[in-house]
Amino acid sequence: MTDTAVSGDDVVVRAFIGSFTSAGGRGVTAVAVDPESGALTVLGATDAVPDPSYLALGHGPGPDGRTLYAVSETEQGAVAALDISADVPRPLGGLRPVDGDGPTHLALAAGHLLTANYGSGSVSVLPVRADGTPGPVASVLPHTGSGPDRDRQLAPHAHQVLPDPSGNWVLGVDLGTDSVRVCALDPATGELRVHDETRLRPGTGPRHLAFHPEGGHAYVLNELAPTVTVCRWNAVAGVLEPVGETSVLPEGAGDGAAPTYPSEVVVSHDGRFLWTANRGADTLSVLALDATGERATLVTTVDCGGHWPRDLVLDPTGRRLYAANERSGDVSWFDIDPETGVPRRAGSLAAPAASCVIFA
């Protein structure tokens, strides 16, 4: 369902942009989305949340029944809830500490808000109260382990946390330990318990994952090795099984070039294509998925429309991609060729220090 603002007979489709306030960003920005062209227009913004690098939407008590949640990616990490019933997002209450450092991602599951805390290498669980605001931390799950990269993997670095499509499991992707933890969340207590841990190739530095729309496969994007690891997902047993790894860069693309650090992975609604955003190379990669979802083949790469694409998101129609280019300070949008999956840049909006884009 798409979030809308209604004024008279006009219906405005909205999205939200997170950005680093410490680098000159606006904070959380509400934008109108033109349904025909995909163009973005700023409606309003708030800088009440420091460095809201990632956003999530959940049901809430407001007039539109939606609440926006933001991490505050600071040393003393926090989360905040925002009322989005008007053009300017309005904080609901104050910042809520997460008892973790540098939260980079958050998600909602079983009536709780979960954060992946990169700095402290942990996942925090906070109950969502009746008014939509997060309550005090119910539990913190510390990760353990390390990896071979002495610059980036001396300790755990939880980078993403999300529920699986069945809603029975919570997965935590950890760059520092080269692993994905499959966890069970107790909806009554907020306790998060490790059920299984999937080890990936040492030194790959997994950052984010995305599920195939049919739910039987997941694709783990690796930041330290510009690859995607294809995994089978067994929702009954709660087991993630790696079955292959595919480069997101053309052969020889990295020779003599600056390092590439992939940031986000997106799967098409029909399960035919997969896209990644690649910082350093400043490209978007197009991969074709076979009918089983188990084989990914690189088709091509295209320019991301800016510099340092930190996030990539598919719009609700599945016809456009939006890239948040952090260092060039813009969000670029792309029309997707439905036959080839190749994106074509269609426009951009100035968005200083952009870190993510989310559609309701």
C-alpha angles and dihedrals in degrees: 000000000000123000112238140186115211124210115171107307094339122103116198120198110218140201133178132230124205120204142173109264089191088064097045099276124148093236110228113006126190114212135187115232120214104225093210103044102018090232118156127225123187114243101174144317143209129205093192091114114062113230099348093191097166134030137196133187126222140165114279145169097260125114091269094042093239135112126191119218126200135187118224102220096208134125090262094045123214144167132220138195121222133198108229099182090109132047093261113059110236124206115242103216121325136301116302116212115233097201089239138092126249103355108204103177141024139187140176123242134162095347094312138103115227128196131196106220109206098184098050096031096234145112120234126203122205125179117238110230128218092265091055096253123124117252127215117304111283097191143348122211111204117208121219133203141054142228139230097263102095093196098051109015109051089115141008117292112187106205106171139017124187142152119251119244092263092056090228098104142040119215124205118197113206121194094189098054100036090234148107118223119211109208139184117225120208104218092201099053105017091236114154116206127187110241099173140348124216116208117213129196108301114259097018093112102211112220111170139357135203130197128233110248090246089057099230098103138042130198118215115203113212120213101192094045111037094233143110119230112212113214136184112231121210106193093184096056096028093234128144114199123190112223105167148354127221130189117240091206128070116256110280094011092121097048108122092346130118114273118277120223113191113214113182141019126204131184123207119247091247094047094239099112142035126197132195134191115225122201116206093025086050092214142124115230124215117208126181118221121211123234092269094051088231101103125059121192124189110239103177146309129242133193113273093223094245143017129301104002103211097176140023127191138177117227118238092261092055090229100104141044125209122203122198104213104199103189098039089046103231146104113228124195130208135199111226121224102232093212102045102022090229114145121224118202111246104171148317143228125215107248113162114223091356113191107170146358126211133186121204 
